[in-house]
Amino acid sequence: MDENPEVSRMPSWIVPAVVVLAIVSIGGVGFAWYDSNQVQMAEQANGQLKTAEQNTAQHVATLEEKQKQADTANVQLQSDLDVVTKKLRLTQGDLKKARDEAAQLAAQVRDDDAQKLTQLDSDVKNQLATKASTDELNNDLTTVNGNVSGVKADLEGTKNDLKMARSELGTLIARNHDEIDTLRRMGERDYVEFTVQGRNKPQKVGNITVELRSVNTKRNQFTVSLIVDDVRTENKDRALNQPIVFYPHGTHQADEFVVNTVGKDNISGYISIPKNPTSTTTATASGN
């Protein structure tokens, strides 16, 4: 056997001792690192605490400054309040005085108004008494004026009648709507006003049918067909205010067709119809 006699002679406790010593060394290193870390954390916490204390001290100083300003403002407000209170007391005194003066003035105004109303009542009664006699005179004057107005109207109507032309039948010929109304008020005949729009468009007017054929606005002429009792008659180149005379079936009294105005494809005028026309049958019976 080639075993080393020195190794075989080494004590058995040395290896465990070395192992224990190594463990203790490692633990010491760990504890040293832990203590260093704790110190750093403590220093950081201490720094943060100092910063918080500084911020708190600054905030407290700011609050103290604001409190001083608030105290100063309160003192100023109290001073102003004292001044306003003194002025208000003075104003209340003036207000009471003004109210007393207003009450006196109102009483005086009421007395003056009462006197004025009494005087006005007396004046109105006197005026009414005077007006009563005046109204009687005015009524008489109104009656006279009404009679005079009626006479004037009759004279004006007569003048208008004289200005109107007469047809071959002796009837007055109206030239416009106002003159048609004048003839209508005379009550001798009935009048049907019309306006025919468009050419070749038959239109019912009264008891006849009217059909406009042509219009000459430069010459104020027109051509129209009248359909009376189913009989058509055409009237060419007729002039304004020139009556077209036709006799409805069964009567000896004529109707008159008059055109007052012509326009582009339209005419306006009236038909004059006798009131209560006498029929041919009645005329024959009277003759017998």
C-alpha positions as CSV (number, residue, x, y, z in Angstrom):
1,M,0.0,0.0,0.0
2,D,1.3,3.5,-1.0
3,E,-0.8,5.6,1.6
4,N,0.8,8.8,2.9
5,P,1.5,8.3,6.6
6,E,1.2,12.1,7.3
7,V,-2.4,12.2,6.1
8,S,-3.4,9.2,8.0
9,R,-2.1,10.8,11.1
10,M,-4.4,14.2,10.7
11,P,-7.0,14.5,13.4
12,S,-10.6,13.9,12.4
13,W,-12.0,17.1,14.1
14,I,-10.2,19.5,11.7
15,V,-12.6,19.2,8.8
16,P,-15.7,20.0,10.8
17,A,-14.0,22.9,12.4
18,V,-13.0,24.3,9.0
19,V,-16.6,24.0,7.8
20,V,-18.0,25.7,10.9
21,L,-15.5,28.5,10.5
22,A,-16.5,29.1,6.9
23,I,-20.2,29.3,7.9
24,V,-19.5,31.8,10.6
25,S,-17.5,33.9,8.1
26,I,-20.3,33.9,5.6
27,G,-22.9,34.9,8.3
28,G,-20.7,37.7,9.4
29,V,-20.5,39.1,5.9
30,G,-24.4,38.8,5.6
31,F,-24.9,40.6,8.9
32,A,-22.5,43.4,7.8
33,W,-24.4,43.8,4.5
34,Y,-27.8,43.9,6.3
35,D,-26.5,46.5,8.8
36,S,-25.2,48.7,5.9
37,N,-28.6,48.5,4.1
38,Q,-30.5,49.4,7.3
39,V,-28.3,52.5,7.8
40,Q,-28.9,53.7,4.3
41,M,-32.7,53.3,4.7
42,A,-32.6,55.1,8.0
43,E,-30.6,58.0,6.4
44,Q,-33.2,58.3,3.6
45,A,-36.1,58.3,6.1
46,N,-34.4,60.9,8.1
47,G,-34.0,63.1,5.0
48,Q,-37.6,62.7,4.1
49,L,-38.7,63.6,7.6
50,K,-36.5,66.8,7.5
51,T,-38.2,67.7,4.2
52,A,-41.7,67.2,5.6
53,E,-40.8,69.3,8.7
54,Q,-39.6,72.1,6.4
55,N,-42.8,71.9,4.3
56,T,-44.9,71.9,7.4
57,A,-43.1,74.9,8.8
58,Q,-43.5,76.8,5.5
59,H,-47.2,75.9,5.4
60,V,-47.7,77.1,9.0
61,A,-45.9,80.4,8.2
62,T,-48.2,80.9,5.2
63,L,-51.3,80.2,7.4
64,E,-50.1,82.7,10.0
65,E,-49.6,85.3,7.3
66,K,-53.1,84.8,5.9
67,Q,-54.5,84.9,9.5
68,K,-52.8,88.3,9.9
69,Q,-54.3,89.6,6.7
70,A,-57.7,88.3,7.7
71,D,-57.4,90.1,11.1
72,T,-56.4,93.3,9.3
73,A,-59.4,93.0,7.0
74,N,-61.8,92.3,9.9
75,V,-60.6,95.4,11.6
76,Q,-61.2,97.5,8.4
77,L,-64.7,96.0,8.0
78,Q,-65.6,96.7,11.5
79,S,-64.5,100.3,11.0
80,D,-66.6,100.6,7.8
81,L,-69.5,99.0,9.6
82,D,-69.4,101.6,12.3
83,V,-69.4,104.4,9.7
84,V,-72.3,102.8,7.8
85,T,-74.3,102.4,11.0
86,K,-73.9,106.0,11.8
87,K,-75.0,107.1,8.3
88,L,-77.9,104.7,8.4
89,R,-79.2,106.2,11.6
90,L,-79.0,109.6,10.0
91,T,-80.8,108.3,6.9
92,Q,-83.6,106.9,9.0
93,G,-84.1,110.3,10.5
94,D,-84.3,111.9,7.1
95,L,-86.7,109.2,5.9
96,K,-89.1,109.8,8.8
97,K,-89.0,113.5,8.0
98,A,-89.6,112.9,4.3
99,R,-92.6,110.7,5.1
100,D,-94.1,113.3,7.4
101,E,-93.7,115.9,4.6
102,A,-95.3,113.5,2.0
103,A,-98.3,112.9,4.3
104,Q,-98.8,116.6,4.6
105,L,-98.5,117.1,0.9
106,A,-101.0,114.3,0.2
107,A,-103.5,115.8,2.5
108,Q,-103.2,119.1,0.8
109,V,-103.5,117.5,-2.7
110,R,-106.7,115.7,-1.6
111,D,-108.2,119.0,-0.4
112,D,-107.3,120.6,-3.7
113,D,-108.7,117.7,-5.8
114,A,-111.9,117.8,-3.8
115,Q,-112.3,121.5,-4.6
116,K,-111.5,120.9,-8.3
117,L,-114.0,118.0,-8.6
118,T,-116.7,120.2,-7.1
119,Q,-116.0,123.0,-9.5
120,L,-115.8,120.5,-12.4
121,D,-119.1,118.9,-11.5
122,S,-120.7,122.4,-11.5
123,D,-119.2,123.2,-14.8
124,V,-120.3,119.9,-16.4
125,K,-123.9,120.5,-15.2
126,N,-123.9,124.0,-16.7
127,Q,-122.5,122.7,-20.0
128,L,-125.0,119.9,-20.2
129,A,-127.8,122.4,-19.6
130,T,-126.5,124.6,-22.4
131,K,-125.9,121.5,-24.7
132,A,-129.5,120.4,-24.3
133,S,-130.8,123.6,-25.9
134,T,-128.0,123.5,-28.5
135,D,-128.8,119.9,-29.4
136,E,-132.3,120.8,-30.3
137,L,-131.0,123.5,-32.6
138,N,-128.5,121.0,-34.1
139,N,-131.2,118.4,-34.7
140,D,-133.2,121.0,-36.7
141,L,-130.0,121.9,-38.6
142,T,-129.3,118.2,-39.2
143,T,-132.7,117.7,-40.6
144,V,-132.4,120.7,-42.9
145,N,-128.9,119.5,-44.0
146,G,-130.3,116.0,-44.7
147,N,-133.0,117.5,-46.9
148,V,-130.5,119.6,-48.7
149,S,-128.2,116.6,-49.2
150,G,-131.1,114.6,-50.6
151,V,-131.8,117.4,-53.1
152,K,-128.1,117.6,-54.0
153,A,-128.1,113.8,-54.6
154,D,-131.1,114.0,-56.8
155,L,-129.5,116.9,-58.8
156,E,-126.3,114.9,-59.1
157,G,-128.2,111.9,-60.3
158,T,-130.1,114.0,-62.9
159,K,-126.8,115.4,-64.1
160,N,-125.3,111.9,-64.4
161,D,-128.4,110.8,-66.3
162,L,-128.1,113.7,-68.7
163,K,-124.5,112.7,-69.4
164,M,-125.4,109.1,-70.2
165,A,-126.2,108.3,-73.8
166,R,-129.4,106.5,-74.7
167,S,-129.8,103.4,-76.8
168,E,-132.2,102.9,-79.7
169,L,-134.8,101.7,-77.2
170,G,-134.4,105.0,-75.2
171,T,-132.7,103.3,-72.2
172,L,-129.7,104.9,-70.6
173,I,-126.3,103.3,-71.4
174,A,-123.8,103.0,-68.5
175,R,-120.1,103.3,-69.3
176,N,-118.7,101.9,-66.0
177,H,-119.5,100.2,-62.8
178,D,-120.5,103.4,-61.0
179,E,-123.0,104.3,-63.7
180,I,-124.4,100.8,-63.6
181,D,-125.0,101.2,-59.9
182,T,-126.8,104.5,-60.7
183,L,-129.1,102.9,-63.2
184,R,-129.6,100.0,-60.8
185,R,-130.8,102.4,-58.1
186,M,-133.2,104.0,-60.5
187,G,-135.0,100.6,-60.5
188,E,-136.3,100.7,-64.0
189,R,-134.3,97.6,-65.2
190,D,-132.1,94.8,-63.8
191,Y,-128.4,94.7,-64.6
192,V,-126.1,91.6,-64.7
193,E,-122.4,92.5,-64.8
194,F,-119.9,90.1,-66.5
195,T,-116.3,89.5,-67.5
196,V,-115.6,87.0,-70.2
197,Q,-112.1,85.5,-70.2
198,G,-110.5,83.8,-73.2
199,R,-111.5,83.4,-76.8
200,N,-113.8,80.7,-78.0
201,K,-114.8,79.7,-74.5
202,P,-118.6,79.9,-74.1
203,Q,-119.6,81.4,-70.7
204,K,-123.0,81.6,-69.2
205,V,-124.2,85.2,-68.4
206,G,-127.7,85.5,-67.1
207,N,-130.0,83.6,-69.4
208,I,-127.7,83.7,-72.4
209,T,-124.3,82.2,-73.4
210,V,-121.5,84.5,-74.5
211,E,-118.6,83.4,-76.6
212,L,-115.7,85.9,-77.3
213,R,-114.5,85.5,-80.8
214,S,-111.8,88.2,-81.2
215,V,-110.6,91.5,-79.7
216,N,-109.0,94.6,-81.3
217,T,-107.6,96.6,-78.4
218,K,-106.2,99.4,-80.6
219,R,-109.7,100.2,-82.0
220,N,-111.6,99.2,-78.9
221,Q,-113.6,96.7,-81.0
222,F,-114.6,93.1,-80.4
223,T,-116.5,90.2,-82.1
224,V,-118.8,88.1,-80.0
225,S,-121.4,85.4,-80.4
226,L,-124.6,85.4,-78.4
227,I,-126.5,82.2,-77.9
228,V,-130.1,83.1,-77.0
229,D,-132.7,80.3,-76.7
230,D,-130.3,78.0,-78.7
231,V,-130.0,80.5,-81.5
232,R,-126.5,81.8,-82.2
233,T,-126.0,85.3,-83.6
234,E,-122.5,86.6,-84.3
235,N,-121.8,90.3,-83.9
236,K,-118.6,91.5,-85.7
237,D,-116.5,94.5,-84.9
238,R,-118.8,96.0,-82.3
239,A,-117.7,99.2,-80.5
240,L,-117.6,99.9,-76.8
241,N,-120.8,101.0,-75.1
242,Q,-122.8,100.1,-78.2
243,P,-125.8,98.0,-77.1
244,I,-126.5,94.7,-78.8
245,V,-130.3,94.3,-78.7
246,F,-131.9,90.8,-78.5
247,Y,-135.3,89.5,-77.7
248,P,-135.6,86.4,-75.5
249,H,-138.2,83.8,-76.6
250,G,-141.7,84.6,-75.5
251,T,-141.3,88.4,-74.8
252,H,-141.7,91.6,-76.8
253,Q,-139.3,93.5,-74.5
254,A,-135.7,93.6,-75.5
255,D,-132.5,92.9,-73.5
256,E,-129.4,94.8,-74.1
257,F,-125.8,93.5,-74.2
258,V,-123.2,96.2,-73.5
259,V,-119.4,95.9,-73.4
260,N,-117.6,98.7,-71.5
261,T,-114.0,97.5,-71.6
262,V,-111.8,95.3,-73.8
263,G,-108.5,93.7,-73.0
264,K,-106.3,91.0,-74.2
265,D,-108.7,88.1,-74.8
266,N,-111.3,89.5,-72.4
267,I,-114.3,91.8,-72.3
268,S,-116.3,93.3,-69.4
269,G,-119.7,94.9,-69.3
270,Y,-123.4,94.2,-68.4
271,I,-126.7,92.9,-69.7
272,S,-129.7,95.2,-69.1
273,I,-133.0,93.2,-68.5
274,P,-136.5,94.7,-68.2
275,K,-138.2,94.2,-64.9
276,N,-141.2,91.9,-65.1
277,P,-141.1,91.5,-68.9
278,T,-144.4,91.1,-70.7
279,S,-144.7,87.7,-72.5
280,T,-146.1,87.3,-76.0
281,T,-148.9,85.2,-74.6
282,T,-149.9,87.9,-72.1
283,A,-149.8,90.5,-74.9
284,T,-152.0,88.4,-77.1
285,A,-154.5,87.8,-74.4
286,S,-154.7,91.6,-73.7
287,G,-155.3,92.3,-77.4
288,N,-158.1,89.8,-77.5
